[in-house]
Amino acid sequence: MIRKHITFFGSVQGVVFRWRARHAAEYFSCTGWCRNEWDGTVAMEIQGEEENIDQVIMAIERGTYVRIENMDARTIPLEEHEYGFRTE
């Protein structure tokens, strides 16, 4: 189990990114949150098995409209009592 803070760059706001993130995280049993940032990026903290986190990211990219050009990811401490995935 790991937790990552990820900043996504590209065409990521206003294009169903957060909706896909929430549904994919629920499907792959991950917890955390994501939100639009003032600079046009999307920030996400996601917790789960590393393979499941990778699946969530691939699910976000799949389909139309979302185009992730770059990601800045770092591992951060786990949140012990977090349940679900929310969008802000």
Secondary structure by P-SEA (a helix, b strand, c coil): cbbbbbbbcccccccaaaaaaaaaaaaaccccccccccccbbbbbbbccaaaaaaaaaaaaccccccccbbbbbbbbbbccccccccc
